[in-house]
Amino acid sequence: MFSKIPLTALRVFESSARLGTFKAAAEELSVTPAAVSHQIKSLESRVGVLLFERGAGGVRLTEEGEQLFRTSHDALLALSRGLDALRPDAAEARPLVLTTTPAFAAMWLIPRLGAFRRVDPYLHIKVETGNALVDLERDARIDLAIRATSRTFPALHEIALIDEYFGAYAAAGFDAHRTDAPLDLIETVWDTPLPVSVDWASWCRAAGREAWLERAVFRHYDDEHYALQAVLHGQGIALLSSVLAAEHVERGALTPIEPAVRVAGARFVALCRPGREREPQVRRFLDWLEAEIARTRGAVARMAPDDARVAIRT
């Protein structure tokens, strides 16, 4: 029944399509680029259509190639997991693969994973980080993505988690009202999908603190996690996400500055391929995640005074 399926060629094709080049596929499969090219041509001859468009800039999947990639990727992934399932204690052998941003991983998720392991010690969570969006439709290896976004993803299953806003925070005891010394304002790179700027000029205008800009010394960090560490060690004031600062405010390590002034942010969501949310491992993690997010939602609500206002709307 399956004797004529060209498994070797399909494996080479899937690797080439996923990685985007024949050279990268050759390195992954430990073969030569010429061998990869031969297998692709053989597969194209068998199906009777071109799977890649060749050009000076490299190769690109055709419409038929895209269709075959999705089919072959899912089939090979199912075969791999089927083989893994035969191993002893396989029920808990496969980790749940989660992708999120470095800031959310460092400042929210990883500090809480110890609590998750106490309630579910047999489910291993593999955390992959990066600010670039991951195509969950193309990479079925990933079980779940957590992102702050202003987009919708109609082809994916989406779980709404929490809305964020940005505010100014300093270490407990930091005197932000002194006028006889320069004021350290900490900046970071906001890799957010917002149509407005999250910056000190916007916040100071909304707070009526334009004078801060005249005596400010700007300290720049390329990641929010580093900015948070600088603030916690009393090195100045930073604009931080309410979601990622809430726990530190609850513990008394951070103090909101002008807490009634808030810059609207994105919304945190969990995303997966439709149907993946019903898999036992994913469901167990999502149940825990939603309970933890509910606690953060309460902490964020407690940070906002009754007269809080959104200074800038997205």
N, C-alpha and C positions, 0 to 999 in steps of 0.2 A: 504493500500500500504506500509506503513512504520510501521505497528503494531508490526512486529517481530524484528525490529532493537533494539539491546540491548544498549540503550543510556547510562544507568548507567555504564555498563561495559566499554563502549567506552570512557566515561569521565575518568574513573579510569585508563584505559590503556594509554590514551593520557598524563595524568599527570605523570604516572610512566615512560613513554618513554622520556618525555621532561626533567624530573628532574633526571632521571638516577637510582633511587632507589625506592623500594616499601615504605620504611620508609618516605622518603621525600614526596611522593605522599599522604601517609596517613596523614601527618601533614597538607598538603595543603588542603585536602578534609575533614579534621576533622573526620577521621574514624581510625580504628585500622589497623596495618599492616596485620593482619590476614584477615580482610575484603577485603583489596586490593588484597591479594594473592588469595582469593576465587573468586573475580570478574575476575581476569586475567585467572585463570584456567577455569572458566565458558566460557569466550570468546574463549579461545584456543579450548575447546571442540566443541564450535559452529562452528568455521571456519575450524577445523580439522588439524591445524598445530600449532607448537610451535611458540610463538611470542617472547619469551625471552629465552636466554640460561642462566641457573642457574649455579653458581659456588661459590667456597669459597670466591672469591673476590667480589661477588655481582651478578648483572644481566646485560645482554647485549642483545640488540635487534638482532633477527635473520634477515635474508634478507626479509622474509615475514613480520616480525614485523616492519622493517623500512618502507616498502611499506604502511602498514596500518597506521603507525604513520603519514606519510605525508598526507594521505587522511583524517584521523580523525582530525588532527590538523587544516587543512584548513577548514573542514566542521564545526567544533565547533567554529572556529574563525568567520566564515561567519554567523553562527547562533547568536553569541554574538553581532556582529555588526548589524545584522538585528533587534534584539531586541532593541539595543540602538537607532536605526533609528526611532523607533516609539515614542520616547520621544519628547516633545516640544523642539523647537530650536535644533533638533538633527543634522541638517546640519553642525553645527559648534561645536557640543558637543564633538566629539571624537578628542583627540589631535593627532598631528602627532608625532610619536615616532621616535627619532633619536638617534643613538649611535655613539660616537666618543671617542677620547682619552681625558684624563683629561687636558693635555696641550693645545690641540687645542680648547677645550671647554672654558678654562679659558682665553687663550691669544688671541683667534681670534673670536670664535663664540658668546659667551655670551655678550661681549662688544657691539656687533652689533645687538643683538636681539631686543633692544629697537627701533632701526631704522626699523626693520622688522615689529614690532607691530604698528608702526605709519602708515605704508602703508597697513597692513593687520591685523587690530585689532581683528578679530574674529577667527583667526587660532591660536590655542594654540600649542606651540612646547614643547614636553616633552623630555628633554635631559638626556640620560643615558650615563655614562662615564665608561671607563675601557680600559686597554691596551690589554687585550686578544681579539683575533678575535671572532666575533659573527657569528654563522652559520645562515645566513638569510634564507637558504632553510628549516631549521628545526624550526625556530622561526618566523612565519609569522606575529607575533604581531609587529615586528619592521618594520617601513616603509622605513628607509633610514640609511645607515652607511657612515661615512666619515672617511677615513683612509689614512695614508701615507704608501705606499707599493711599492715593486718592483715586485710583483706578478701580474698575470692576473687571472680573475675569469670568465671563459667561461660560467658558468651556470647562471651568474647574469648579469643584465643590468648595465653597467659601464659608468659613466660620468667623463671624464678627467677634472680636475680642474686646477692644477698648479704644476710645478716642483719646488722642494726646493733645496737649497744648504746651507751649514753651513759656517759661518764666525765668526770672533772674534769681540765682541762688548763691549764697555764700556760706562759709563754714560758721558753725555756731560761735557767737562771740565776735565775729568780724564786724568792724565798725565801718559801715558804708556811708556814714553821714559826715565824716571828717572832711573839712574843706581846706586844710592846711597841708595836704600832701597829695602827690599824684595818686590816681585811682587805677588799680590794675583791673582791666576788663579782659576776660579770657575769651578768645574766639576759637571756633573749630569749623571744620568743613561739614556742612549739612548736606548729606546725600539723600535729600528728601524730594518726593515728587510734588512739591508745593508750587503753586503759581505766584507766591509772594516770597519775599526775602525774610529769612530769620536772621536778623543781624541787630547789632547794638543801636544803629541809627533808628531803625523802626521801633524798637522797644523804648528807647529814650524819648522819642516823640510822643508815644502813647502814654508814657508815665510822667511827662512833663519834666524830664531829667536831662534836657539838652545840655545843661551846664557840665554834666559828667563827661561829655565828649570833648570838651575844651581842655580838661585836665587828665584825660585818660592816657594810660600807657597800655597798649594792646599786646597781649600775650597770645600767640597763635599755636594751636595744636591741630594735627591733621586727623584726629579721631576724638569722638565725644568721650570715650573712656578715659583718655589722657586728660581732657579738660576737667572731667569729674575728679580725678585724682588730685589735680592742681588745686581745685576748690576745696576739697576735703582737707588739704594740708595748709589752708589759710593763705593761698597765694593770690586771691582775688575773687572776682564775681564772674559767673558764667551764665549764659543762657542754656538751659537744659530742658530736655523732655520731661514733662510731669510724670510719665509712666516710669522712666528710668531713675528719677530723683525721689519718687514717693517713699521708698523704704528708708532712705537716708534721712528724710524729713521726719518720718515716724520715729526713728531712733534718736533724733535730736542732733545728728551730725551736720545736717544742712538746715539753713534758715531761708525761707522765701523772702526776697526783697520786693516790696510793693506787690504783695500777692494778689491784689485785685486786678492787676494788669496781666493779661494773658494773650499770647499770640497763638492763634488757632493753628493746629498742626494736622497731621494725617490721622488715619485710623489703622490700628493694628488688626491684622486678619491672619488666620491660618488657612492655608490652601492645600488641596490635594486633588489628585485625579478622581473623578466621580466613581463612587463605589469603594475607594480606598478607606474612606472614613468608617466603613462598617467592618473592616478587618480587625480582629480582636486586639492585636498589639496597638494599632493606631487608635482604636476606640478607648482603650485603657489610658493611653497617654493624653488624649483629648479631654477625657473626663477630669483628669488631674489638672491639666492646663487651664481649663475653664474655671475650676475651683480656685486656683491660685490667682488667675486674672481677676476674679471677683474680689479677692482680698485687696489687690492693687487698686481696683476701681474704687473701693471704699476709702483707701488711703488718699487717693487723688482727690476725691470729693471732700475729704476733711481738710485738705490744704487750701481750698478755695473759700474765702470769706463770703458772707452773704451779698456783698456789693461787688463781687467779682464780675468782670466784664471781658468779653473777647475783644482785644484791641484791634486785631486784624483778622478778617475772615477770609478763608480760602474760597 
